[in-house]
Amino acid sequence: MTVRPVRIYPDPVLKQIAKAVGAVDDDARAVAQDLLDTMRSHERCVGLAANQIGVMRRCVVVDVTATRRRSRAAG
């Protein structure tokens, strides 16, 4: 489990244009896992983009399974 520091506005890296992920290889999978680990370590966080952890790739994770809105709709 790798929890990375989260970049916060006005960090200049958040204004840069990220590159496409390209091939889904071990490196891309590792970034996705770091995103999940980092997102889950922050209470009430439902999404995180790769540039927010300093990785300049177009990758994002989203998990709304625990949100109240989702619970009402399922329920």
C-alpha positions, -999 to +999 in steps of 0.1 A: +000+000+000+015+033-011-002+065+001+013+095-017+011+131-007-018+149-023-011+182-043-034+210-034-042+241-054-024+264-063+004+238-068+016+245-104+016+208-113-022+209-112-023+234-141-001+213-163-015+191-191-011+154-184-001+128-210-022+099-221-017+067-202-009+047-233-004+010-227-019-005-196+013-020-182+027-027-148+036+010-143+000+021-152-014-005-128+010+007-100-002+043-105-038+032-104-032+012-072-014+042-056-044+064-065-068+039-049-046+036-017-042+074-014-079+080-021-090+055+005-067+069+031-086+102+031-120+101+048-149+110+025-127+112-006-146+098-036-121+106-065-085+114-072-066+122-104-030+111-111-017+147-112-030+152-077-003+127-066+023+142-089+020+117-118+014+135-151-008+109-167-046+111-176-058+087-150-085+090-124-102+068-098-137+072-084-155+053-057-190+064-048-202+031-032-202+047+003-219+080-005-253+088+009-268+095-025-257+061-038-270+044-007-305+060-011-307+050-047-297+014-040-320+011-011 
